[in-house]
Amino acid sequence: MSATDIDTSEITKWDPVLTERVMGLLKPFLKGWHRAEVRGLEDFPNGGALVVANHSGGLFPMDVPIFASGFYEKFGYDRPVYTLSHDMLMVGPTGAFFKKTGFIPANHRNADEALRSGGVVVVFPGGDYDVYRPTLAANKIDFGGRTGYVKAAINAGVPIVPTVAIGGQESQLFLSRGTELAKALGPVARAFRTKILPVSFGFPFGLSVVLPLNVPLPAKITMKALPPIDIVAEFGEDPDIDEVDAHVRRVMQRALDELAQERRLPVLG
């Protein structure tokens, strides 16, 4: 069985025509409600690249559409943007839609195939742990100790493009990841395959536990793609995974701190 025969290949399901239409519909919202801005794309490398980003916004993260909108606006729709996503996003009536717009199940096989095809793959190493971080820690890069993204880039022979976002954690007040609450519920939390039960406060429902269904505030969201990291060139043929991860997070933290210094007021930016 060849690589292109595996599950008819997840990456072949991307539909550039549908993706362009969706981006066209989302753009007024992204530009109007969140005043979205994507910087740093002038240094973006050719060929396959792994975009490693912090994740923000709770149940309604805007990182993917904002980055994709900025990328497609600059480079067009000949080069797909894939996002490694939770399997739950791929089931049900919306599953086919997400696959056609670039979302692929998060596993090493899909990541490797997408990267080797020359695609841009977006990964959020921190996942739910990151996206529900408390608002008071909004500008902290924390992947929860996950380093698999480094191996993915090494295996595919592509650069890492560290990318930072600010503003998403201001869309409502995130009070806690709820890790202790999840531990207390034990079997119930495990049944839903989660180690967090986030607690937040927002409009119009006020205090929210588990599912922060409040409407996101119109926080200004800025994303910045940083210069690519060639792992072999910087760390040698046999790089230390933890050393690379520490370097990526250090570069990202420095850039996020700089973006934070630009902001004057929460939400308003």
C-alpha positions as CSV (number, residue, x, y, z in Angstrom):
1,M,0.0,0.0,0.0
2,S,1.5,3.4,-1.0
3,A,1.4,6.5,1.1
4,T,-1.2,8.0,-1.1
5,D,-3.6,5.1,-0.6
6,I,-3.8,5.5,3.2
7,D,-7.4,6.4,4.0
8,T,-7.5,8.0,0.5
9,S,-5.1,10.5,2.1
10,E,-6.5,13.2,4.4
11,I,-4.6,15.9,2.7
12,T,-6.3,15.3,-0.7
13,K,-9.6,16.3,0.9
14,W,-8.6,20.0,1.0
15,D,-10.8,22.1,-1.3
16,P,-9.2,25.4,-2.3
17,V,-12.4,26.7,-3.9
18,L,-14.5,26.1,-0.7
19,T,-11.7,27.4,1.5
20,E,-11.5,30.6,-0.5
21,R,-15.3,31.1,-0.1
22,V,-15.1,30.5,3.6
23,M,-12.2,32.9,4.0
24,G,-14.2,35.5,2.1
25,L,-17.1,35.1,4.5
26,L,-15.0,35.1,7.6
27,K,-12.8,38.1,6.7
28,P,-15.3,40.9,7.5
29,F,-15.8,39.3,10.9
30,L,-12.1,38.8,11.6
31,K,-11.2,42.3,10.4
32,G,-14.3,44.0,12.0
33,W,-14.9,42.2,15.3
34,H,-11.3,41.2,16.2
35,R,-9.4,43.8,14.0
36,A,-7.2,40.8,13.1
37,E,-3.7,41.4,12.0
38,V,-1.0,38.9,10.8
39,R,2.6,40.0,10.7
40,G,5.9,38.5,9.7
41,L,4.8,36.6,6.6
42,E,7.4,38.3,4.4
43,D,10.0,35.9,5.9
44,F,7.8,32.8,5.5
45,P,9.8,29.9,3.9
46,N,8.9,28.1,0.7
47,G,7.9,24.4,0.7
48,G,6.6,22.5,3.7
49,A,6.7,24.3,7.1
50,L,5.5,23.6,10.6
51,V,3.8,26.6,12.2
52,V,4.0,26.2,15.9
53,A,1.7,28.6,17.8
54,N,0.2,29.3,21.2
55,H,-3.5,28.7,21.3
56,S,-6.1,31.2,22.6
57,G,-9.8,31.9,22.9
58,G,-11.3,28.9,24.8
59,L,-14.2,27.3,23.0
60,F,-14.0,29.9,20.2
61,P,-10.3,30.2,19.2
62,M,-9.7,32.4,16.2
63,D,-6.0,31.5,15.7
64,V,-6.6,29.2,12.7
65,P,-8.9,31.5,10.7
66,I,-6.9,34.6,11.4
67,F,-3.6,32.9,10.4
68,A,-5.1,31.2,7.4
69,S,-6.8,34.4,6.2
70,G,-3.5,36.4,6.4
71,F,-1.6,33.6,4.7
72,Y,-4.0,33.1,1.8
73,E,-4.3,36.8,1.3
74,K,-0.5,37.0,0.8
75,F,0.2,33.8,-1.0
76,G,-3.0,32.8,-2.6
77,Y,-4.7,29.3,-2.6
78,D,-2.1,27.2,-4.4
79,R,-0.5,26.2,-1.1
80,P,-2.8,24.7,1.5
81,V,-2.8,25.4,5.2
82,Y,-3.5,22.3,7.2
83,T,-4.3,22.3,10.9
84,L,-3.7,19.3,13.2
85,S,-7.0,18.9,15.0
86,H,-8.7,16.7,17.6
87,D,-10.6,13.7,16.2
88,M,-13.9,15.0,17.6
89,L,-13.8,17.8,15.0
90,M,-13.8,15.2,12.2
91,V,-17.0,13.4,13.1
92,G,-20.7,14.2,12.5
93,P,-22.3,16.4,9.9
94,T,-19.5,19.1,10.0
95,G,-16.6,16.6,9.7
96,A,-16.5,16.7,5.9
97,F,-16.6,20.6,5.9
98,F,-13.6,20.8,8.3
99,K,-11.6,18.3,6.2
100,K,-12.3,20.3,3.0
101,T,-11.0,23.5,4.7
102,G,-7.7,22.0,5.8
103,F,-8.3,20.4,9.2
104,I,-6.7,17.0,9.5
105,P,-6.6,14.5,12.4
106,A,-3.6,15.1,14.7
107,N,-1.3,12.2,14.2
108,H,2.3,11.8,13.0
109,R,1.3,10.2,9.8
110,N,-0.9,13.0,8.6
111,A,1.5,15.7,9.8
112,D,4.4,14.0,7.9
113,E,2.4,13.5,4.7
114,A,1.1,17.1,4.7
115,L,4.6,18.6,5.4
116,R,6.3,16.4,2.7
117,S,3.7,17.5,0.2
118,G,4.8,21.1,0.6
119,G,1.9,22.1,2.7
120,V,1.9,24.5,5.7
121,V,0.9,22.6,8.9
122,V,-0.4,24.5,11.9
123,V,0.0,22.8,15.3
124,F,-0.8,24.0,18.8
125,P,1.3,21.9,21.1
126,G,-0.5,23.1,24.2
127,G,-3.9,22.1,22.9
128,D,-6.8,22.5,25.4
129,Y,-4.3,23.1,28.2
130,D,-3.1,26.2,26.4
131,V,-6.4,27.5,25.0
132,Y,-8.0,27.6,28.4
133,R,-5.1,29.2,30.3
134,P,-6.2,31.8,32.8
135,T,-6.4,35.4,31.5
136,L,-3.8,36.4,34.1
137,A,-1.4,34.1,32.4
138,A,-2.6,35.1,28.9
139,N,0.9,36.1,27.7
140,K,2.8,33.0,28.8
141,I,4.0,30.4,26.4
142,D,3.2,27.0,28.0
143,F,2.9,23.8,26.0
144,G,2.4,21.7,29.1
145,G,5.6,19.8,28.4
146,R,4.6,18.5,24.9
147,T,7.4,18.3,22.5
148,G,6.1,16.0,19.7
149,Y,6.0,18.9,17.3
150,V,9.8,18.9,17.2
151,K,10.0,15.3,16.1
152,A,7.4,16.0,13.4
153,A,9.5,18.8,11.9
154,I,12.7,16.7,12.1
155,N,11.0,13.6,10.5
156,A,9.7,15.6,7.6
157,G,12.9,17.7,7.2
158,V,11.0,21.0,7.4
159,P,11.6,24.3,9.3
160,I,9.6,25.3,12.4
161,V,7.9,28.7,12.1
162,P,7.3,29.9,15.6
163,T,4.1,32.0,15.6
164,V,2.6,34.0,18.5
165,A,-0.9,35.4,19.0
166,I,-2.2,38.0,21.5
167,G,-5.7,39.1,22.3
168,G,-7.6,35.8,22.2
169,Q,-7.5,35.3,26.0
170,E,-9.2,38.7,26.4
171,S,-12.3,37.5,24.6
172,Q,-13.7,36.6,28.0
173,L,-12.3,36.2,31.5
174,F,-10.7,32.8,31.9
175,L,-10.5,32.1,35.6
176,S,-9.1,28.6,35.8
177,R,-8.3,25.5,33.7
178,G,-10.2,23.5,36.3
179,T,-7.6,20.8,36.6
180,E,-8.4,20.2,40.3
181,L,-12.1,20.1,39.5
182,A,-11.4,17.5,36.8
183,K,-9.4,15.4,39.3
184,A,-12.2,15.6,41.8
185,L,-14.7,14.3,39.3
186,G,-12.4,11.5,38.4
187,P,-14.3,8.9,36.2
188,V,-16.7,11.5,34.8
189,A,-13.8,13.6,33.5
190,R,-12.0,10.5,32.1
191,A,-15.1,9.5,30.3
192,F,-14.9,12.7,28.3
193,R,-11.1,12.3,27.9
194,T,-10.3,15.6,29.5
195,K,-8.0,16.7,32.3
196,I,-9.5,20.2,32.5
197,L,-12.9,21.6,33.3
198,P,-12.4,25.3,32.5
199,V,-14.1,28.1,34.5
200,S,-14.7,31.4,32.8
201,F,-16.8,34.6,33.1
202,G,-18.3,36.5,30.2
203,F,-21.4,37.9,28.4
204,P,-24.3,37.1,28.5
205,F,-24.3,34.1,30.8
206,G,-21.8,35.2,33.4
207,L,-20.0,32.4,35.2
208,S,-19.5,29.3,33.0
209,V,-18.1,26.0,33.9
210,V,-16.8,23.3,31.4
211,L,-18.3,24.9,28.3
212,P,-17.6,28.7,28.1
213,L,-20.5,29.5,25.8
214,N,-20.4,33.2,26.3
215,V,-20.1,35.5,23.3
216,P,-16.4,36.4,22.7
217,L,-15.7,40.0,23.3
218,P,-14.3,42.0,20.3
219,A,-10.7,41.8,21.5
220,K,-8.1,42.9,19.0
221,I,-6.1,39.8,18.0
222,T,-2.6,40.1,16.5
223,M,-0.5,37.2,15.2
224,K,3.1,37.3,14.3
225,A,5.1,34.7,12.3
226,L,8.7,34.7,13.4
227,P,11.8,33.8,11.3
228,P,11.9,30.0,10.5
229,I,14.1,27.7,12.5
230,D,16.2,25.2,10.6
231,I,16.7,22.5,13.2
232,V,19.6,20.7,11.6
233,A,21.4,23.9,10.8
234,E,21.1,25.3,14.3
235,F,21.2,22.1,16.4
236,G,23.1,19.5,14.3
237,E,22.2,16.2,12.7
238,D,21.2,14.6,16.0
239,P,19.4,17.4,17.8
240,D,18.3,17.2,21.5
241,I,14.5,17.4,21.4
242,D,14.2,19.2,24.7
243,E,16.9,21.8,23.7
244,V,15.0,22.6,20.5
245,D,11.7,22.9,22.4
246,A,13.2,25.2,25.0
247,H,14.7,27.4,22.2
248,V,11.3,27.6,20.3
249,R,9.4,28.5,23.5
250,R,12.1,31.1,24.4
251,V,11.9,32.8,21.0
252,M,8.1,32.8,21.2
253,Q,8.0,34.2,24.7
254,R,10.3,37.0,23.7
255,A,8.1,37.9,20.7
256,L,4.9,37.6,22.8
257,D,6.4,39.9,25.4
258,E,7.1,42.5,22.7
259,L,3.5,42.3,21.4
260,A,2.2,42.6,25.0
261,Q,4.2,45.8,25.5
262,E,2.4,47.4,22.5
263,R,-1.0,46.9,24.0
264,R,-2.5,49.7,26.0
265,L,-5.8,48.3,27.2
266,P,-7.4,44.8,27.3
267,V,-9.8,44.1,24.5
268,L,-9.1,47.5,22.8
269,G,-5.5,46.6,22.1
